[in-house]
Amino acid sequence: MANPLPPAIDYTNKDYASLRQAMLELARYRLPEWTDQSPSDPGVLLVDLFAYMGDIVLYYQDRIASELFLHTAAERRSVLNHLRLIGYELSPAMPSSATLALTFNAPPQNDPGKVTIPSLAQFATKANGAGPQTFEYLGPDLTIDLRGAQVQPAAGNKLLYPSLPVTHSQTVRQVTLGSSTAEPNQTFRVPQSPLTPGTILVEVNEGAGFVPWNLRENLLYFTGDDGRVTLSGPASRDFMVRYDENGDAWVVFGDGVYGAIPPRGNNNIRAGFRIGGGAAGNVPAGSISDPKTKIAGLASVANPLPAVGGVDPESTDHAVNFGPLAFRSAYRAVTLNDFVSLAQKAGGVAKVRARSLGWNLVELYVAPQGDTLAPAPPQLKQRLVDFFEDKRMVGTFVQIQDAVPVKIDIHVDIVVEHNFDPALVQDAAAKAVQSLVAFENVDFAQPLYVSKVYEAVEAVPGVLAANVTRFRRADRAAAVTRQLKLIPAAVMKAVPDLVDRLLNVDVETDGRIEIGDQEIAVPGTVDVGVQGVLA
């Protein structure tokens, strides 16, 4: 009798059950005398063990294969290393900014009324779920004349200084990073995080005291203040900062060819820096109320507007999509789309729109990161202008403008099913309507539709019916003022209530609210009323 054909190898058999079945079929071919393949047989036990081991090995092989390609990589470290091959670094956390209003007690009669706010003065929020958030004044020492025009009178014989810029950060003056071994490509971890980009100052003790070294974007070359490109050499006291997949910052020195090597020493590398950043710094208005630095005569402090501009480290999804685009554009802003894409890379910008009023003027309308639409603070505007300085074409000017808010008024009457609590249903319906104009759900020039209001409200459990009676921009005259006064009072009394309600519906034509190119919708008067409960 001819030997049976060997079983075909199926290379798609990668799970435990398939591997076990394939090995048993091979055993029947190689060992036809082995007929007892019950679970209690030692041979079957060995097959089960090898199938289990093969399942694990093949799983990790597939994972490794997936991590080899940018669009299939799942680990942040893999995405970070792939994009470094094209010179793209994932953006680190960026700090938010706010403007504080300081209230002072009126100075006594013989007091000169001079108050100094020191540089790096700190103010904090009260403790919350994420802990207190600290903000710093980063400007030079500021002297306020409480008897001059810098302050305004306030209630209770107080004086108000309305505009102190602060940033979500904490200054760490000096920390030892480690000891140099005089080896090339040394790296030292910054012990605290998140490091605010561009704020670190590294000093190296070269034998005669600590000497400051220069922060560079890379260790190959740098662009000087005069615009000239200079190659880094063996004597260049340069270092760069790299962020790993956990958000920790590392100070990287050169290899002796591109960038100098710090000389050998004991604890001879130290740094000062600022930490802070992330969406946690986008605190609401009125929350920065705890002065950590003692300031003479200060009665209270608060932020009239929310802090904006704080952003978490760049997500891998955004990096995978944006990294190749940045590589193709070579980080140069030529078209309006280039300005939009690069502005988002700069950090702190949630939404952006660009327009050109001439051949050499580009206006960027920005909405900072945050929970609500707020004006961009001066720190963010200046950072964006500086960011585009080496990316714009020569002769092109970039102006940063605030997004124009458009308040939207919405009123909905609902009918509630009898087995639901009307108050709970009303509250849920109101939240559903407000979410339509929430900051995260709107954008520049994005129109609004009344059909979406009906869709959101009617999806709330307990809502039987809904009637939108107001859906319009708050800056436009109400449509219900249409010539109702021309109708005689006797006729109006005879109009049934239903027709009267229809006449007073104030909804934009075609149920669509147009939003301009530089405008973003924000909540105006948004409320929900209960028209009745169905018995």
C-alpha positions in Angstrom: 0.0 0.0 0.0 1.4 3.4 -1.0 2.2 5.8 1.7 -0.3 8.6 2.1 0.6 12.1 0.9 2.1 14.3 3.7 -0.4 16.9 5.0 -0.1 20.3 3.3 1.4 23.1 5.3 -1.1 25.9 6.0 0.9 29.0 6.9 -2.2 30.8 8.1 -2.5 28.3 11.0 -1.3 30.6 13.8 -3.6 30.0 16.7 -3.6 27.3 19.3 -6.4 25.1 17.9 -5.0 25.2 14.3 -1.4 24.4 15.4 -2.7 21.5 17.5 -4.7 20.1 14.7 -1.8 20.4 12.2 0.6 18.6 14.5 -1.8 15.8 15.1 -2.3 15.3 11.4 1.5 15.3 10.9 1.8 12.7 13.7 -0.7 10.4 11.9 1.5 10.6 8.8 4.8 10.2 10.6 3.7 7.8 13.3 0.8 5.7 12.0 1.2 3.3 14.9 0.3 6.0 17.3 -3.5 5.5 17.6 -4.2 6.6 21.1 -4.7 10.4 20.9 -6.9 10.7 23.9 -6.3 13.8 26.3 -4.7 11.5 28.8 -1.9 10.4 26.4 1.5 11.9 27.1 2.1 12.5 23.4 -1.1 14.6 23.2 0.1 16.5 26.2 3.3 17.4 24.4 1.4 18.4 21.3 -0.8 20.7 23.5 2.3 22.3 25.1 4.0 22.9 21.7 0.8 24.4 20.3 0.5 26.7 23.3 4.1 27.8 22.9 3.7 28.3 19.1 0.6 30.4 19.7 2.6 32.8 21.9 5.6 33.0 19.6 3.5 33.7 16.5 1.5 36.3 18.4 4.6 38.3 19.2 5.9 37.8 15.6 2.8 39.4 14.3 3.1 42.2 16.8 6.7 42.8 15.8 5.7 42.8 12.1 2.9 45.4 12.8 5.3 47.6 14.7 7.6 47.7 11.6 5.3 50.0 9.7 4.0 53.5 10.7 0.3 53.0 9.9 0.1 49.6 11.7 2.2 50.4 14.7 0.3 50.3 18.0 3.0 51.4 20.5 3.8 55.1 20.9 7.5 54.3 21.0 7.3 52.7 17.5 5.5 55.6 16.0 8.0 58.0 17.6 11.0 56.2 16.2 9.4 55.8 12.7 8.7 59.5 12.4 12.2 60.4 13.6 13.5 58.8 10.4 11.9 61.7 8.5 12.9 64.3 11.1 9.5 64.6 12.7 9.2 64.8 16.5 5.9 64.3 18.4 4.9 67.6 20.0 5.3 67.6 23.8 2.7 69.1 26.2 2.3 72.8 25.9 1.3 75.2 28.8 -1.8 77.3 29.0 -1.9 81.0 29.6 -4.3 83.3 31.5 -4.7 86.9 32.5 -5.2 87.7 36.2 -7.1 90.6 37.7 -5.4 91.6 41.0 -7.4 93.5 43.6 -5.5 95.6 46.1 -6.4 97.4 49.3 -6.2 101.1 49.0 -2.9 102.3 50.4 -2.9 104.3 53.7 -2.6 108.1 53.6 1.2 108.3 54.0 2.0 105.2 52.0 3.7 105.8 48.6 1.4 103.2 47.1 4.2 101.3 45.2 3.7 97.5 44.9 6.2 95.1 43.2 5.2 91.8 41.6 8.4 89.8 41.4 9.3 87.8 38.4 8.2 84.2 38.8 5.5 85.1 41.2 3.2 82.1 41.6 -0.6 81.8 41.7 -2.5 78.6 42.0 -6.0 77.1 41.8 -7.7 75.4 44.7 -7.2 71.7 44.9 -9.4 69.6 42.6 -9.4 66.2 41.1 -6.1 66.8 39.2 -4.6 68.7 42.2 -3.8 72.5 42.3 -2.5 74.0 39.1 0.3 76.5 39.5 0.7 79.6 37.2 3.7 81.9 37.1 4.3 85.5 36.1 7.2 85.2 33.7 7.9 88.9 33.0 10.4 91.1 34.7 9.7 92.6 38.2 6.6 94.7 37.8 6.0 97.8 39.9 2.4 99.0 40.2 1.6 102.5 41.3 -1.6 102.2 43.2 -2.1 106.0 43.0 -1.6 106.1 39.2 -3.4 105.2 36.0 -2.3 101.5 36.1 -5.2 100.6 38.5 -8.9 101.2 38.4 -11.3 101.8 41.3 -13.2 98.8 42.5 -16.0 98.1 44.9 -15.3 98.3 48.6 -12.6 101.0 48.4 -10.4 98.5 46.5 -8.1 99.0 43.5 -8.0 96.7 40.5 -5.0 95.9 38.3 -6.8 94.1 35.4 -4.1 92.4 33.3 -1.2 90.3 34.7 -0.2 87.6 32.2 0.6 84.2 33.7 1.6 80.8 32.4 0.9 77.3 33.6 4.3 76.4 34.9 6.7 76.0 37.8 10.3 77.1 37.7 12.9 74.6 38.9 16.0 76.7 39.4 18.8 74.1 39.6 18.9 70.3 39.5 21.9 67.9 39.0 21.3 65.7 36.0 24.3 63.5 36.4 28.0 62.9 35.8 29.7 62.9 32.4 31.7 59.8 31.4 33.3 61.6 28.4 31.6 59.1 26.1 29.8 60.1 22.9 26.1 60.6 22.7 25.4 60.8 26.4 21.8 61.2 27.6 20.5 62.4 30.9 16.9 62.3 32.0 15.2 65.5 33.3 13.9 64.4 36.7 10.6 66.2 36.6 8.0 66.4 33.9 6.4 67.6 31.8 9.2 69.8 30.7 8.0 73.1 29.1 9.7 73.2 25.7 12.5 75.7 25.2 12.9 76.5 28.9 15.8 74.3 29.9 19.2 75.8 30.7 22.0 73.2 30.9 25.4 74.0 32.5 28.5 71.8 32.5 31.4 72.0 34.9 34.4 71.7 32.6 37.0 71.9 35.4 36.9 75.7 36.0 33.3 76.1 37.0 30.0 75.7 35.3 29.6 76.9 31.8 26.2 77.2 30.0 25.7 75.1 26.9 23.4 75.9 23.9 20.0 74.3 23.3 19.6 73.3 19.6 16.9 71.6 17.6 19.4 69.1 16.5 23.2 68.4 16.7 23.9 68.7 13.0 23.4 72.4 12.4 21.7 75.5 13.8 20.4 78.8 12.4 21.9 81.9 14.1 20.1 85.1 14.9 21.5 86.5 11.6 19.8 83.8 9.6 23.0 82.0 8.8 23.2 78.2 9.0 26.2 76.9 11.0 27.3 73.3 11.2 27.9 71.9 14.7 31.5 70.8 15.2 33.6 69.0 17.8 34.0 72.2 19.8 30.3 73.2 19.7 28.9 73.4 23.2 25.5 72.2 22.0 22.8 69.8 23.3 19.3 68.9 22.3 16.2 67.7 24.1 14.3 64.5 23.1 11.0 63.3 24.6 10.3 59.6 25.0 7.1 57.7 24.7 6.3 58.4 28.4 6.6 62.2 28.0 9.9 62.3 29.9 12.5 64.7 28.5 16.2 63.7 27.9 19.1 66.0 27.4 21.3 64.6 24.6 24.9 65.6 24.0 27.0 65.2 20.8 29.4 62.5 19.7 32.6 64.6 19.3 32.0 65.1 15.6 28.7 66.9 15.7 28.6 68.6 19.0 31.2 68.5 21.8 31.4 65.8 24.5 31.1 67.0 28.1 34.4 66.3 30.0 34.5 63.6 32.6 33.4 64.8 36.1 31.4 64.0 39.2 27.9 65.5 39.1 29.2 68.1 36.7 26.0 68.5 34.6 23.1 70.5 36.0 20.0 72.2 34.6 17.3 74.7 35.4 14.0 74.6 33.7 10.2 75.0 33.9 7.7 72.3 34.2 4.0 72.5 33.3 1.7 71.9 30.4 -1.2 69.8 29.3 -5.0 70.2 29.1 -5.1 70.2 32.9 -4.0 73.8 32.8 -7.1 75.0 30.9 -8.9 75.9 34.1 -12.2 77.8 34.1 -12.7 81.4 34.8 -12.3 82.4 38.5 -10.4 79.4 39.5 -6.9 80.9 39.9 -7.5 82.5 43.3 -4.6 81.4 45.5 -1.5 83.7 45.5 1.5 81.6 46.5 3.9 84.6 46.4 3.4 87.2 49.1 2.5 90.6 47.5 1.9 93.6 49.7 -1.6 94.9 49.8 -3.1 92.2 47.6 -6.7 91.5 48.7 -7.7 88.9 46.1 -6.8 87.5 42.7 -8.9 85.8 39.9 -8.8 85.1 36.2 -11.8 86.8 34.5 -11.5 84.5 31.5 -10.6 80.8 31.4 -7.0 79.7 30.9 -6.4 78.5 27.3 -3.8 77.0 25.1 -2.8 74.0 27.2 -2.5 70.8 25.2 -1.4 67.3 26.0 1.4 65.6 24.1 0.6 64.9 20.5 -1.5 61.8 20.0 -0.1 59.0 17.8 -3.1 59.1 15.5 -2.5 62.8 14.8 1.3 62.2 14.3 0.7 59.3 11.9 -1.5 61.5 9.7 0.3 64.7 10.0 4.0 63.6 10.1 4.2 62.6 6.4 2.4 65.9 5.4 5.0 67.9 7.4 7.8 66.0 5.7 6.4 66.7 2.2 6.0 70.4 3.0 9.6 70.6 4.4 8.2 72.7 7.3 7.7 75.6 4.9 4.5 77.7 4.9 3.6 78.7 1.4 -0.1 77.9 0.9 -2.9 78.7 3.3 -3.2 75.0 4.1 0.5 75.0 5.1 -0.2 77.8 7.6 -3.2 75.9 9.0 -1.3 72.6 9.4 1.8 74.1 10.9 -0.2 76.3 13.3 -1.7 73.1 14.8 1.8 71.7 15.1 3.0 74.7 17.1 0.8 73.6 20.0 -1.9 75.3 22.0 -4.2 75.8 19.0 -7.5 73.8 18.8 -8.9 75.3 15.6 -7.4 77.6 13.0 -8.4 79.3 9.8 -6.2 81.2 7.4 -7.0 83.9 4.9 -4.9 86.2 2.7 -5.7 89.8 2.1 -2.8 90.4 -0.2 0.2 88.7 -1.7 2.3 89.2 1.4 -0.2 89.2 4.3 -1.6 86.0 6.0 -4.1 86.3 8.8 -4.5 83.3 11.1 -7.7 83.2 13.1 -7.0 80.9 16.0 -9.1 79.3 18.8 -6.9 78.2 21.7 -7.1 74.8 23.3 -9.7 74.7 26.1 -13.2 73.8 27.0 -14.7 77.0 25.6 -13.9 79.5 23.0 -11.8 82.3 24.4 -9.4 85.0 23.0 -5.9 83.8 22.4 -3.6 85.2 25.2 -0.7 87.4 24.1 1.8 84.7 25.0 0.2 82.3 22.5 0.0 84.9 19.7 3.7 85.8 20.2 4.7 82.1 20.2 2.8 81.5 16.9 4.5 84.5 15.3 7.9 83.3 16.4 7.1 79.8 15.2 6.4 81.0 11.7 9.5 83.2 11.5 11.7 80.7 9.8 8.9 79.0 7.9 7.1 81.8 6.1 8.3 83.1 2.7 10.5 86.2 2.7 8.3 89.3 2.7 5.3 87.5 4.0 3.8 88.9 7.2 1.7 86.7 9.6 -0.9 88.3 11.8 -2.7 86.3 14.6 -6.4 87.2 15.1 -9.0 85.9 17.5 -11.8 83.7 16.3 -15.1 85.6 16.1 -17.7 84.0 18.5 -21.3 83.9 17.3 -23.9 83.2 20.0 -26.7 80.8 19.0 -30.1 81.0 20.7 -32.1 77.8 20.9 -35.3 77.0 22.6 -37.1 73.7 22.5 -40.4 72.7 24.0 -40.8 69.0 24.7 -43.5 66.6 25.6 -42.5 64.0 28.2 -43.8 60.4 28.5 -45.9 59.8 31.6 -43.5 57.2 33.1 -40.5 59.6 33.2 -39.5 62.3 35.6 -40.1 65.6 33.7 -37.3 67.5 35.5 -34.7 64.8 34.7 -35.8 64.5 31.0 -35.7 68.3 30.7 -32.2 68.4 32.1 -31.0 65.7 29.8 -32.6 67.4 26.8 -30.9 70.7 27.7 -27.5 69.0 27.8 -28.1 67.3 24.5 -28.9 70.7 22.9 -26.0 72.4 24.5 -23.6 69.8 23.2 -24.5 70.8 19.6 -22.8 74.1 20.1 -20.1 72.9 22.5 -16.6 74.0 21.6 -15.4 70.5 20.7 -18.3 70.0 18.3 -18.0 73.2 16.2 -15.5 74.7 13.9 -14.9 77.7 11.7 -17.6 78.3 9.0 -19.5 75.2 10.2 -23.3 75.8 9.7 -25.9 74.6 12.1 -29.1 72.8 11.2 -32.4 72.6 13.1 -32.8 69.0 12.1 -29.8 68.2 14.3 -31.6 69.8 17.3 -34.6 67.6 16.7 -32.3 64.6 16.3 -30.5 65.3 19.6 -33.6 66.0 21.7 -35.7 63.1 20.4 -32.9 60.7 21.1 -33.2 61.5 24.8 -35.1 58.8 26.7 -38.5 60.0 27.8 -39.0 62.7 25.1 -42.2 61.9 23.2 -42.2 65.0 21.0 -40.3 68.2 20.5 -40.9 71.6 19.0 -38.1 74.0 18.3 -39.5 77.6 18.7 -36.2 79.5 18.5 -33.1 78.7 16.4 -31.1 81.7 15.3 -28.1 83.8 15.7 -28.3 86.1 18.7 -27.0 89.1 16.7 -29.9 89.0 14.3 -33.4 90.5 14.9 -36.0 88.0 15.9 -38.2 86.8 13.1 -41.3 86.9 15.3 -41.4 90.7 15.0 -42.9 90.3 11.6 -45.8 92.7 11.3 -47.9 91.1 14.0 -48.8 94.6 15.1 -50.6 95.1 11.8 -53.2 92.4 12.8 -56.2 93.9 14.7 -56.4 92.9 18.3 -59.9 91.4 17.8 -58.5 89.1 15.1 -55.6 88.1 17.3 -57.9 87.1 20.1 -59.7 84.8 17.7 -56.5 83.0 16.6 -56.3 79.6 18.2 -53.4 78.9 20.6 -51.8 76.5 18.1 -51.8 79.0 15.3 -50.5 81.6 17.7 -47.6 79.4 18.6 -46.8 78.8 15.0 -46.8 82.5 14.3 -44.2 83.0 17.1 -41.8 80.3 15.9 -38.4 82.0 15.5 -36.4 79.7 13.3 -33.9 80.6 10.6 -35.0 80.2 7.0 -34.6 76.6 5.8 -33.6 75.6 9.3 -30.0 76.5 8.7 -27.7 79.0 10.5 -24.8 80.3 8.4 -21.5 80.8 10.1 -18.8 83.0 8.6 -15.3 82.0 7.6 -13.8 83.6 10.7 -16.7 82.7 13.0 -17.3 79.9 15.5 -20.7 79.1 17.0 -20.9 79.4 20.8 -23.9 78.9 23.2 -26.2 81.9 23.6 -29.5 81.4 25.3 -30.0 77.7 25.1 -32.9 76.2 27.1 -35.6 73.5 27.0 -39.1 73.8 28.3 -41.6 71.1 29.2 -44.8 71.6 27.2 -46.7 68.8 28.7 -46.6 65.2 30.0 -48.5 62.6 28.1 -50.8 60.7 30.4 
